[in-house]
Amino acid sequence: MDAEKEARLEAAGIDLKSALERFMGNEAMLEKYLGRFLNEKSYMELVQAVADDDSEAAGRAVHTLKSVCGSLGFGEMQTLVLDQEKAIRGGDWEKAKQMMPEIAASYDKICAALSA
């Protein structure tokens, strides 16, 4: 990965060092999985579940998304979806729904960096 790409990804809040550790130093594999995030279904499932007012489906989607974010070093987004998962599990569906704009902004920032 070239220095420009690293800087762009880190500016988007991606902790490449920790992600690379989870990928056992295999940079090519990490890049492959970073690219796959652009088609990650759990985010779209979360968006759809919130639109459908389906807290159960949102809980499943956010749980998966939390793990993906953790694996790829998306610390800010992982924290947001972890908080949302806690709200859902705690029965505060309204709070969970209100968190979507911030989660969407984090997702968009990551996707823009990955796509550039």
N, CA, C and O atoms as a printed pandas DataFrame, in Angstrom:
     atom_number atom_name residue_name chain_id  residue_number  x_coord  y_coord  z_coord
0              1         N          MET        A               1    0.858   -1.169    0.000
1              2        CA          MET        A               1    0.000    0.000    0.000
2              3         C          MET        A               1    0.905    1.233    0.000
3              4         O          MET        A               1    1.828    1.347    0.806
4              5         N          ASP        A               2    0.622    2.132   -0.904
5              6        CA          ASP        A               2    1.480    3.312   -0.977
6              7         C          ASP        A               2    1.148    4.304    0.140
7              8         O          ASP        A               2    0.082    4.245    0.754
8              9         N          ALA        A               3    2.082    5.207    0.382
9             10        CA          ALA        A               3    1.960    6.157    1.482
10            11         C          ALA        A               3    0.749    7.072    1.330
11            12         O          ALA        A               3    0.121    7.438    2.324
12            13         N          GLU        A               4    0.418    7.442    0.104
13            14        CA          GLU        A               4   -0.738    8.319   -0.124
14            15         C          GLU        A               4   -2.038    7.618    0.286
15            16         O          GLU        A               4   -2.895    8.212    0.940
16            17         N          LYS        A               5   -2.167    6.364   -0.102
17            18        CA          LYS        A               5   -3.367    5.600    0.255
18            19         C          LYS        A               5   -3.437    5.399    1.768
19            20         O          LYS        A               5   -4.504    5.542    2.366
20            21         N          GLU        A               6   -2.319    5.072    2.378
21            22        CA          GLU        A               6   -2.282    4.905    3.833
22            23         C          GLU        A               6   -2.747    6.181    4.530
23            24         O          GLU        A               6   -3.556    6.134    5.457
24            25         N          ALA        A               7   -2.231    7.315    4.076
25            26        CA          ALA        A               7   -2.596    8.598    4.689
26            27         C          ALA        A               7   -4.087    8.876    4.520
27            28         O          ALA        A               7   -4.742    9.349    5.449
28            29         N          ARG        A               8   -4.620    8.585    3.343
29            30        CA          ARG        A               8   -6.043    8.813    3.074
30            31         C          ARG        A               8   -6.907    7.936    3.976
31            32         O          ARG        A               8   -7.903    8.399    4.532
32            33         N          LEU        A               9   -6.522    6.673    4.117
33            34        CA          LEU        A               9   -7.305    5.759    4.948
34            35         C          LEU        A               9   -7.212    6.130    6.428
35            36         O          LEU        A               9   -8.206    6.087    7.152
36            37         N          GLU        A              10   -6.030    6.488    6.858
37            38        CA          GLU        A              10   -5.873    6.886    8.256
38            39         C          GLU        A              10   -6.628    8.176    8.550
39            40         O          GLU        A              10   -7.171    8.337    9.643
40            41         N          ALA        A              11   -6.670    9.093    7.593
41            42        CA          ALA        A              11   -7.423   10.337    7.770
42            43         C          ALA        A              11   -8.921   10.065    7.904
43            44         O          ALA        A              11   -9.652   10.857    8.498
44            45         N          ALA        A              12   -9.367    8.951    7.353
45            46        CA          ALA        A              12  -10.774    8.568    7.458
46            47         C          ALA        A              12  -11.062    7.797    8.753
47            48         O          ALA        A              12  -12.178    7.325    8.972
48            49         N          GLY        A              13  -10.039    7.678    9.602
49            50        CA          GLY        A              13  -10.243    7.025   10.890
50            51         C          GLY        A              13   -9.964    5.533   10.888
51            52         O          GLY        A              13  -10.382    4.826   11.804
52            53         N          ILE        A              14   -9.269    5.047    9.880
53            54        CA          ILE        A              14   -8.958    3.626    9.795
54            55         C          ILE        A              14   -7.591    3.392   10.427
55            56         O          ILE        A              14   -6.595    3.984   10.010
56            57         N          ASP        A              15   -7.552    2.535   11.422
57            58        CA          ASP        A              15   -6.314    2.196   12.122
58            59         C          ASP        A              15   -5.663    1.035   11.381
59            60         O          ASP        A              15   -5.892   -0.132   11.699
60            61         N          LEU        A              16   -4.854    1.375   10.399
61            62        CA          LEU        A              16   -4.238    0.347    9.553
62            63         C          LEU        A              16   -3.284   -0.546   10.332
63            64         O          LEU        A              16   -3.185   -1.741   10.054
64            65         N          LYS        A              17   -2.584    0.023   11.303
65            66        CA          LYS        A              17   -1.625   -0.768   12.074
66            67         C          LYS        A              17   -2.330   -1.906   12.818
67            68         O          LYS        A              17   -1.899   -3.058   12.751
68            69         N          SER        A              18   -3.399   -1.583   13.515
69            70        CA          SER        A              18   -4.105   -2.634   14.261
70            71         C          SER        A              18   -4.782   -3.620   13.316
71            72         O          SER        A              18   -4.813   -4.821   13.585
72            73         N          ALA        A              19   -5.322   -3.114   12.212
73            74        CA          ALA        A              19   -5.958   -4.015   11.243
74            75         C          ALA        A              19   -4.925   -4.958   10.650
75            76         O          ALA        A              19   -5.191   -6.148   10.485
76            77         N          LEU        A              20   -3.766   -4.441   10.332
77            78        CA          LEU        A              20   -2.712   -5.270    9.752
78            79         C          LEU        A              20   -2.255   -6.342   10.737
79            80         O          LEU        A              20   -1.923   -7.457   10.332
80            81         N          GLU        A              21   -2.236   -6.015   12.008
81            82        CA          GLU        A              21   -1.907   -7.017   13.033
82            83         C          GLU        A              21   -2.934   -8.149   13.026
83            84         O          GLU        A              21   -2.571   -9.320   13.135
84            85         N          ARG        A              22   -4.222   -7.798   12.899
85            86        CA          ARG        A              22   -5.269   -8.828   12.873
86            87         C          ARG        A              22   -5.177   -9.689   11.615
87            88         O          ARG        A              22   -5.639  -10.830   11.594
88            89         N          PHE        A              23   -4.573   -9.123   10.566
89            90        CA          PHE        A              23   -4.391   -9.869    9.323
90            91         C          PHE        A              23   -2.984  -10.472    9.259
91            92         O          PHE        A              23   -2.488  -10.811    8.185
92            93         N          MET        A              24   -2.364  -10.597   10.413
93            94        CA          MET        A              24   -1.048  -11.236   10.573
94            95         C          MET        A              24   -0.006  -10.661    9.621
95            96         O          MET        A              24    0.835  -11.385    9.089
96            97         N          GLY        A              25   -0.074   -9.346    9.416
97            98        CA          GLY        A              25    0.904   -8.675    8.588
98            99         C          GLY        A              25    0.707   -8.844    7.091
99           100         O          GLY        A              25    1.530   -8.378    6.303
100          101         N          ASN        A              26   -0.371   -9.501    6.689
101          102        CA          ASN        A              26   -0.624   -9.755    5.274
102          103         C          ASN        A              26   -1.350   -8.550    4.666
103          104         O          ASN        A              26   -2.578   -8.464    4.688
104          105         N          GLU        A              27   -0.560   -7.632    4.128
105          106        CA          GLU        A              27   -1.106   -6.390    3.591
106          107         C          GLU        A              27   -2.043   -6.623    2.410
107          108         O          GLU        A              27   -3.064   -5.946    2.283
108          109         N          ALA        A              28   -1.701   -7.577    1.546
109          110        CA          ALA        A              28   -2.546   -7.870    0.383
110          111         C          ALA        A              28   -3.925   -8.356    0.824
111          112         O          ALA        A              28   -4.941   -7.977    0.242
112          113         N          MET        A              29   -3.951   -9.189    1.847
113          114        CA          MET        A              29   -5.235   -9.692    2.342
114          115         C          MET        A              29   -6.045   -8.556    2.967
115          116         O          MET        A              29   -7.256   -8.466    2.761
116          117         N          LEU        A              30   -5.376   -7.694    3.728
117          118        CA          LEU        A              30   -6.068   -6.559    4.326
118          119         C          LEU        A              30   -6.673   -5.674    3.236
119          120         O          LEU        A              30   -7.832   -5.270    3.332
120          121         N          GLU        A              31   -5.894   -5.376    2.207
121          122        CA          GLU        A              31   -6.415   -4.539    1.119
122          123         C          GLU        A              31   -7.621   -5.195    0.450
123          124         O          GLU        A              31   -8.577   -4.514    0.079
124          125         N          LYS        A              32   -7.574   -6.494    0.299
125          126        CA          LYS        A              32   -8.689   -7.233   -0.305
126          127         C          LYS        A              32   -9.958   -7.054    0.537
127          128         O          LYS        A              32  -11.034   -6.785    0.003
128          129         N          TYR        A              33   -9.819   -7.207    1.852
129          130        CA          TYR        A              33  -10.985   -7.094    2.723
130          131         C          TYR        A              33  -11.456   -5.652    2.871
131          132         O          TYR        A              33  -12.651   -5.407    3.035
132          133         N          LEU        A              34  -10.542   -4.705    2.816
133          134        CA          LEU        A              34  -10.957   -3.301    2.818
134          135         C          LEU        A              34  -11.813   -3.014    1.590
135          136         O          LEU        A              34  -12.828   -2.323    1.682
136          137         N          GLY        A              35  -11.405   -3.544    0.449
137          138        CA          GLY        A              35  -12.180   -3.373   -0.780
138          139         C          GLY        A              35  -13.549   -4.023   -0.699
139          140         O          GLY        A              35  -14.527   -3.505   -1.238
140          141         N          ARG        A              36  -13.612   -5.144   -0.032
141          142        CA          ARG        A              36  -14.899   -5.849    0.119
142          143         C          ARG        A              36  -15.886   -5.085    0.979
143          144         O          ARG        A              36  -17.096   -5.280    0.862
144          145         N          PHE        A              37  -15.374   -4.207    1.854
145          146        CA          PHE        A              37  -16.271   -3.461    2.729
146          147         C          PHE        A              37  -17.252   -2.613    1.928
147          148         O          PHE        A              37  -18.365   -2.355    2.385
148          149         N          LEU        A              38  -16.853   -2.186    0.756
149          150        CA          LEU        A              38  -17.735   -1.359   -0.067
150          151         C          LEU        A              38  -19.021   -2.095   -0.446
151          152         O          LEU        A              38  -20.018   -1.466   -0.802
152          153         N          ASN        A              39  -18.997   -3.407   -0.371
153          154        CA          ASN        A              39  -20.184   -4.220   -0.669
154          155         C          ASN        A              39  -20.700   -4.954    0.570
155          156         O          ASN        A              39  -21.447   -5.925    0.452
156          157         N          GLU        A              40  -20.305   -4.493    1.746
157          158        CA          GLU        A              40  -20.697   -5.146    2.999
158          159         C          GLU        A              40  -22.213   -5.047    3.191
159          160         O          GLU        A              40  -22.780   -3.955    3.229
160          161         N          LYS        A              41  -22.840   -6.190    3.307
161          162        CA          LYS        A              41  -24.302   -6.239    3.397
162          163         C          LYS        A              41  -24.850   -5.769    4.740
163          164         O          LYS        A              41  -25.965   -5.250    4.798
164          165         N          SER        A              42  -24.100   -5.938    5.807
165          166        CA          SER        A              42  -24.650   -5.639    7.129
166          167         C          SER        A              42  -25.028   -4.164    7.289
167          168         O          SER        A              42  -25.999   -3.854    7.979
168          169         N          TYR        A              43  -24.285   -3.257    6.666
169          170        CA          TYR        A              43  -24.655   -1.848    6.769
170          171         C          TYR        A              43  -25.988   -1.597    6.071
171          172         O          TYR        A              43  -26.866   -0.939    6.629
172          173         N          MET        A              44  -26.142   -2.110    4.869
173          174        CA          MET        A              44  -27.399   -1.917    4.140
174          175         C          MET        A              44  -28.562   -2.608    4.859
175          176         O          MET        A              44  -29.687   -2.109    4.856
176          177         N          GLU        A              45  -28.283   -3.746    5.465
177          178        CA          GLU        A              45  -29.325   -4.426    6.240
178          179         C          GLU        A              45  -29.737   -3.579    7.445
179          180         O          GLU        A              45  -30.915   -3.524    7.798
180          181         N          LEU        A              46  -28.766   -2.925    8.068
181          182        CA          LEU        A              46  -29.071   -2.040    9.195
182          183         C          LEU        A              46  -29.928   -0.862    8.732
183          184         O          LEU        A              46  -30.933   -0.533    9.363
184          185         N          VAL        A              47  -29.534   -0.241    7.645
185          186        CA          VAL        A              47  -30.302    0.888    7.106
186          187         C          VAL        A              47  -31.734    0.455    6.803
187          188         O          VAL        A              47  -32.684    1.159    7.144
188          189         N          GLN        A              48  -31.887   -0.702    6.164
189          190        CA          GLN        A              48  -33.219   -1.193    5.813
190          191         C          GLN        A              48  -34.032   -1.527    7.060
191          192         O          GLN        A              48  -35.226   -1.235    7.122
192          193         N          ALA        A              49  -33.392   -2.134    8.044
193          194        CA          ALA        A              49  -34.101   -2.497    9.277
194          195         C          ALA        A              49  -34.604   -1.252   10.000
195          196         O          ALA        A              49  -35.717   -1.243   10.525
196          197         N          VAL        A              50  -33.795   -0.213   10.026
197          198        CA          VAL        A              50  -34.229    1.033   10.676
198          199         C          VAL        A              50  -35.382    1.644    9.878
199          200         O          VAL        A              50  -36.356    2.119   10.462
200          201         N          ALA        A              51  -35.277    1.632    8.558
201          202        CA          ALA        A              51  -36.359    2.158    7.718
202          203         C          ALA        A              51  -37.650    1.375    7.919
203          204         O          ALA        A              51  -38.745    1.936    7.870
204          205         N          ASP        A              52  -37.508    0.065    8.147
205          206        CA          ASP        A              52  -38.663   -0.805    8.365
206          207         C          ASP        A              52  -39.135   -0.803    9.818
207          208         O          ASP        A              52  -40.123   -1.455   10.157
208          209         N          ASP        A              53  -38.424   -0.066   10.674
209          210        CA          ASP        A              53  -38.731   -0.016   12.103
210          211         C          ASP        A              53  -38.672   -1.410   12.730
211          212         O          ASP        A              53  -39.519   -1.776   13.545
212          213         N          ASP        A              54  -37.654   -2.179   12.334
213          214        CA          ASP        A              54  -37.476   -3.569   12.773
214          215         C          ASP        A              54  -36.243   -3.674   13.669
215          216         O          ASP        A              54  -35.129   -3.876   13.186
216          217         N          SER        A              55  -36.455   -3.536   14.969
217          218        CA          SER        A              55  -35.323   -3.536   15.903
218          219         C          SER        A              55  -34.615   -4.888   15.954
219          220         O          SER        A              55  -33.406   -4.941   16.180
220          221         N          GLU        A              56  -35.346   -5.969   15.748
221          222        CA          GLU        A              56  -34.729   -7.296   15.786
222          223         C          GLU        A              56  -33.738   -7.464   14.627
223          224         O          GLU        A              56  -32.609   -7.910   14.829
224          225         N          ALA        A              57  -34.162   -7.109   13.436
225          226        CA          ALA        A              57  -33.272   -7.198   12.272
226          227         C          ALA        A              57  -32.107   -6.222   12.416
227          228         O          ALA        A              57  -30.978   -6.538   12.039
228          229         N          ALA        A              58  -32.381   -5.041   12.960
229          230        CA          ALA        A              58  -31.315   -4.059   13.176
230          231         C          ALA        A              58  -30.288   -4.601   14.162
231          232         O          ALA        A              58  -29.087   -4.396   13.982
232          233         N          GLY        A              59  -30.744   -5.285   15.190
233          234        CA          GLY        A              59  -29.829   -5.872   16.170
234          235         C          GLY        A              59  -28.886   -6.888   15.545
235          236         O          GLY        A              59  -27.696   -6.922   15.859
236          237         N          ARG        A              60  -29.427   -7.711   14.660
237          238        CA          ARG        A              60  -28.578   -8.704   13.973
238          239         C          ARG        A              60  -27.571   -8.015   13.059
239          240         O          ARG        A              60  -26.392   -8.368   13.040
240          241         N          ALA        A              61  -28.042   -7.036   12.308
241          242        CA          ALA        A              61  -27.171   -6.344   11.352
242          243         C          ALA        A              61  -26.071   -5.566   12.063
243          244         O          ALA        A              61  -24.910   -5.619   11.656
244          245         N          VAL        A              62  -26.424   -4.855   13.107
245          246        CA          VAL        A              62  -25.439   -4.031   13.807
246          247         C          VAL        A              62  -24.404   -4.899   14.509
247          248         O          VAL        A              62  -23.247   -4.497   14.633
248          249         N          HIS        A              63  -24.794   -6.069   14.964
249          250        CA          HIS        A              63  -23.841   -6.984   15.603
250          251         C          HIS        A              63  -22.775   -7.425   14.597
251          252         O          HIS        A              63  -21.585   -7.440   14.910
252          253         N          THR        A              64  -23.209   -7.780   13.403
253          254        CA          THR        A              64  -22.273   -8.179   12.350
254          255         C          THR        A              64  -21.395   -7.001   11.946
255          256         O          THR        A              64  -20.181   -7.148   11.803
256          257         N          LEU        A              65  -21.999   -5.850   11.766
257          258        CA          LEU        A              65  -21.266   -4.663   11.357
258          259         C          LEU        A              65  -20.208   -4.289   12.390
259          260         O          LEU        A              65  -19.105   -3.877   12.032
260          261         N          LYS        A              66  -20.537   -4.430   13.645
261          262        CA          LYS        A              66  -19.591   -4.130   14.725
262          263         C          LYS        A              66  -18.335   -4.992   14.587
263          264         O          LYS        A              66  -17.218   -4.498   14.743
264          265         N          SER        A              67  -18.520   -6.264   14.299
265          266        CA          SER        A              67  -17.385   -7.174   14.149
266          267         C          SER        A              67  -16.544   -6.831   12.926
267          268         O          SER        A              67  -15.315   -6.842   12.991
268          269         N          VAL        A              68  -17.199   -6.529   11.821
269          270        CA          VAL        A              68  -16.483   -6.162   10.595
270          271         C          VAL        A              68  -15.654   -4.910   10.835
271          272         O          VAL        A              68  -14.483   -4.852   10.458
272          273         N          CYS        A              69  -16.255   -3.914   11.458
273          274        CA          CYS        A              69  -15.544   -2.663   11.734
274          275         C          CYS        A              69  -14.325   -2.908   12.626
275          276         O          CYS        A              69  -13.262   -2.325   12.412
276          277         N          GLY        A              70  -14.487   -3.758   13.605
277          278        CA          GLY        A              70  -13.370   -4.072   14.492
278          279         C          GLY        A              70  -12.239   -4.761   13.763
279          280         O          GLY        A              70  -11.070   -4.446   13.981
280          281         N          SER        A              71  -12.577   -5.690   12.907
281          282        CA          SER        A              71  -11.560   -6.431   12.161
282          283         C          SER        A              71  -10.769   -5.538   11.220
283          284         O          SER        A              71   -9.568   -5.735   11.030
284          285         N          LEU        A              72  -11.442   -4.555   10.629
285          286        CA          LEU        A              72  -10.812   -3.720    9.619
286          287         C          LEU        A              72  -10.198   -2.428   10.175
287          288         O          LEU        A              72   -9.647   -1.626    9.422
288          289         N          GLY        A              73  -10.296   -2.235   11.481
289          290        CA          GLY        A              73   -9.679   -1.058   12.086
290          291         C          GLY        A              73  -10.503    0.208   12.001
291          292         O          GLY        A              73   -9.960    1.309   12.097
292          293         N          PHE        A              74  -11.808    0.068   11.822
293          294        CA          PHE        A              74  -12.701    1.225   11.749
294          295         C          PHE        A              74  -13.173    1.579   13.161
295          296         O          PHE        A              74  -14.346    1.408   13.492
296          297         N          GLY        A              75  -12.259    2.069   13.978
297          298        CA          GLY        A              75  -12.534    2.294   15.394
298          299         C          GLY        A              75  -13.692    3.218   15.684
299          300         O          GLY        A              75  -14.529    2.911   16.533
300          301         N          GLU        A              76  -13.759    4.355   14.992
301          302        CA          GLU        A              76  -14.838    5.310   15.240
302          303         C          GLU        A              76  -16.194    4.693   14.920
303          304         O          GLU        A              76  -17.139    4.798   15.701
304          305         N          MET        A              77  -16.274    4.053   13.767
305          306        CA          MET        A              77  -17.548    3.446   13.373
306          307         C          MET        A              77  -17.891    2.275   14.287
307          308         O          MET        A              77  -19.058    2.070   14.620
308          309         N          GLN        A              78  -16.888    1.512   14.693
309          310        CA          GLN        A              78  -17.142    0.395   15.601
310          311         C          GLN        A              78  -17.725    0.896   16.917
311          312         O          GLN        A              78  -18.654    0.293   17.455
312          313         N          THR        A              79  -17.190    1.988   17.433
313          314        CA          THR        A              79  -17.714    2.561   18.681
314          315         C          THR        A              79  -19.162    2.993   18.505
315          316         O          THR        A              79  -19.995    2.758   19.380
316          317         N          LEU        A              80  -19.460    3.621   17.379
317          318        CA          LEU        A              80  -20.836    4.069   17.124
318          319         C          LEU        A              80  -21.805    2.893   17.052
319          320         O          LEU        A              80  -22.871    2.926   17.666
320          321         N          VAL        A              81  -21.438    1.860   16.306
321          322        CA          VAL        A              81  -22.370    0.736   16.165
322          323         C          VAL        A              81  -22.440   -0.098   17.446
323          324         O          VAL        A              81  -23.464   -0.719   17.730
324          325         N          LEU        A              82  -21.353   -0.111   18.218
325          326        CA          LEU        A              82  -21.404   -0.778   19.523
326          327         C          LEU        A              82  -22.401   -0.067   20.430
327          328         O          LEU        A              82  -23.195   -0.712   21.113
328          329         N          ASP        A              83  -22.359    1.269   20.434
329          330        CA          ASP        A              83  -23.321    2.037   21.230
330          331         C          ASP        A              83  -24.745    1.800   20.739
331          332         O          ASP        A              83  -25.678    1.709   21.537
332          333         N          GLN        A              84  -24.904    1.703   19.426
333          334        CA          GLN        A              84  -26.235    1.442   18.886
334          335         C          GLN        A              84  -26.712    0.047   19.284
335          336         O          GLN        A              84  -27.875   -0.138   19.641
336          337         N          GLU        A              85  -25.824   -0.916   19.223
337          338        CA          GLU        A              85  -26.191   -2.274   19.622
338          339         C          GLU        A              85  -26.615   -2.307   21.090
339          340         O          GLU        A              85  -27.581   -2.981   21.447
340          341         N          LYS        A              86  -25.899   -1.586   21.927
341          342        CA          LYS        A              86  -26.266   -1.519   23.354
342          343         C          LYS        A              86  -27.652   -0.896   23.526
343          344         O          LYS        A              86  -28.446   -1.355   24.347
344          345         N          ALA        A              87  -27.935    0.143   22.755
345          346        CA          ALA        A              87  -29.256    0.782   22.842
346          347         C          ALA        A              87  -30.350   -0.194   22.420
347          348         O          ALA        A              87  -31.398   -0.281   23.060
348          349         N          ILE        A              88  -30.097   -0.921   21.344
349          350        CA          ILE        A              88  -31.100   -1.874   20.863
350          351         C          ILE        A              88  -31.319   -2.965   21.902
351          352         O          ILE        A              88  -32.456   -3.279   22.253
352          353         N          ARG        A              89  -30.237   -3.532   22.385
353          354        CA          ARG        A              89  -30.354   -4.607   23.381
354          355         C          ARG        A              89  -30.965   -4.118   24.681
355          356         O          ARG        A              89  -31.613   -4.879   25.400
356          357         N          GLY        A              90  -30.752   -2.834   24.980
357          358        CA          GLY        A              90  -31.315   -2.251   26.194
358          359         C          GLY        A              90  -32.754   -1.796   26.033
359          360         O          GLY        A              90  -33.348   -1.273   26.976
360          361         N          GLY        A              91  -33.319   -1.988   24.849
361          362        CA          GLY        A              91  -34.713   -1.637   24.619
362          363         C          GLY        A              91  -34.950   -0.182   24.256
363          364         O          GLY        A              91  -36.095    0.270   24.237
364          365         N          ASP        A              92  -33.888    0.561   23.969
365          366        CA          ASP        A              92  -34.050    1.970   23.606
366          367         C          ASP        A              92  -33.960    2.122   22.086
367          368         O          ASP        A              92  -32.980    2.639   21.548
368          369         N          TRP        A              93  -35.000    1.662   21.423
369          370        CA          TRP        A              93  -35.046    1.664   19.964
370          371         C          TRP        A              93  -35.002    3.075   19.402
371          372         O          TRP        A              93  -34.371    3.311   18.372
372          373         N          GLU        A              94  -35.666    4.017   20.065
373          374        CA          GLU        A              94  -35.664    5.406   19.576
374          375         C          GLU        A              94  -34.251    5.974   19.569
375          376         O          GLU        A              94  -33.850    6.621   18.601
376          377         N          LYS        A              95  -33.503    5.742   20.622
377          378        CA          LYS        A              95  -32.117    6.208   20.676
378          379         C          LYS        A              95  -31.306    5.556   19.562
379          380         O          LYS        A              95  -30.514    6.220   18.894
380          381         N          ALA        A              96  -31.505    4.259   19.364
381          382        CA          ALA        A              96  -30.771    3.529   18.323
382          383         C          ALA        A              96  -31.048    4.129   16.949
383          384         O          ALA        A              96  -30.130    4.297   16.146
384          385         N          LYS        A              97  -32.301    4.449   16.682
385          386        CA          LYS        A              97  -32.651    5.045   15.384
386          387         C          LYS        A              97  -32.029    6.425   15.224
387          388         O          LYS        A              97  -31.585    6.786   14.135
388          389         N          GLN        A              98  -31.996    7.193   16.300
389          390        CA          GLN        A              98  -31.445    8.546   16.243
390          391         C          GLN        A              98  -29.936    8.549   15.985
391          392         O          GLN        A              98  -29.373    9.579   15.615
392          393         N          MET        A              99  -29.289    7.419   16.177
393          394        CA          MET        A              99  -27.846    7.326   15.964
394          395         C          MET        A              99  -27.480    7.141   14.491
395          396         O          MET        A              99  -26.311    7.260   14.125
396          397         N          MET        A             100  -28.456    6.854   13.658
397          398        CA          MET        A             100  -28.168    6.538   12.259
398          399         C          MET        A             100  -27.456    7.650   11.475
399          400         O          MET        A             100  -26.561    7.332   10.691
400          401         N          PRO        A             101  -27.798    8.919   11.638
401          402        CA          PRO        A             101  -27.064    9.933   10.862
402          403         C          PRO        A             101  -25.557    9.932   11.154
403          404         O          PRO        A             101  -24.747   10.089   10.241
404          405         N          GLU        A             102  -25.192    9.760   12.400
405          406        CA          GLU        A             102  -23.773    9.744   12.756
406          407         C          GLU        A             102  -23.093    8.483   12.219
407          408         O          GLU        A             102  -21.957    8.534   11.747
408          409         N          ILE        A             103  -23.795    7.359   12.294
409          410        CA          ILE        A             103  -23.255    6.115   11.741
410          411         C          ILE        A             103  -23.115    6.235   10.226
411          412         O          ILE        A             103  -22.103    5.821    9.660
412          413         N          ALA        A             104  -24.115    6.795    9.577
413          414        CA          ALA        A             104  -24.073    6.975    8.125
414          415         C          ALA        A             104  -22.912    7.881    7.716
415          416         O          ALA        A             104  -22.250    7.618    6.712
416          417         N          ALA        A             105  -22.661    8.935    8.476
417          418        CA          ALA        A             105  -21.555    9.843    8.161
418          419         C          ALA        A             105  -20.217    9.121    8.269
419          420         O          ALA        A             105  -19.333    9.311    7.435
420          421         N          SER        A             106  -20.074    8.298    9.292
421          422        CA          SER        A             106  -18.836    7.539    9.458
422          423         C          SER        A             106  -18.669    6.538    8.323
423          424         O          SER        A             106  -17.577    6.387    7.775
424          425         N          TYR        A             107  -19.738    5.866    7.978
425          426        CA          TYR        A             107  -19.721    4.898    6.875
426          427         C          TYR        A             107  -19.340    5.594    5.565
427          428         O          TYR        A             107  -18.491    5.106    4.819
428          429         N          ASP        A             108  -19.964    6.718    5.297
429          430        CA          ASP        A             108  -19.691    7.460    4.055
430          431         C          ASP        A             108  -18.230    7.908    3.991
431          432         O          ASP        A             108  -17.604    7.843    2.933
432          433         N          LYS        A             109  -17.689    8.362    5.120
433          434        CA          LYS        A             109  -16.301    8.817    5.168
434          435         C          LYS        A             109  -15.353    7.650    4.852
435          436         O          LYS        A             109  -14.392    7.812    4.100
436          437         N          ILE        A             110  -15.626    6.495    5.424
437          438        CA          ILE        A             110  -14.804    5.311    5.170
438          439         C          ILE        A             110  -14.906    4.885    3.713
439          440         O          ILE        A             110  -13.891    4.627    3.067
440          441         N          CYS        A             111  -16.114    4.809    3.198
441          442        CA          CYS        A             111  -16.313    4.405    1.810
442          443         C          CYS        A             111  -15.647    5.354    0.831
443          444         O          CYS        A             111  -15.076    4.919   -0.168
444          445         N          ALA        A             112  -15.718    6.653    1.113
445          446        CA          ALA        A             112  -15.072    7.629    0.231
446          447         C          ALA        A             112  -13.569    7.416    0.221
447          448         O          ALA        A             112  -12.944    7.491   -0.837
448          449         N          ALA        A             113  -12.978    7.151    1.376
449          450        CA          ALA        A             113  -11.535    6.914    1.431
450          451         C          ALA        A             113  -11.153    5.628    0.723
451          452         O          ALA        A             113  -10.125    5.564    0.050
452          453         N          LEU        A             114  -11.979    4.606    0.875
453          454        CA          LEU        A             114  -11.695    3.324    0.219
454          455         C          LEU        A             114  -11.854    3.409   -1.293
455          456         O          LEU        A             114  -11.150    2.725   -2.036
456          457         N          SER        A             115  -12.775    4.244   -1.742
457          458        CA          SER        A             115  -13.071    4.353   -3.177
458          459         C          SER        A             115  -12.102    5.263   -3.923
459          460         O          SER        A             115  -11.939    5.138   -5.137
460          461         N          ALA        A             116  -11.459    6.179   -3.199
461          462        CA          ALA        A             116  -10.588    7.183   -3.852
462          463         C          ALA        A             116   -9.357    6.551   -4.481
463          464         O          ALA        A             116   -8.532    7.254   -5.065
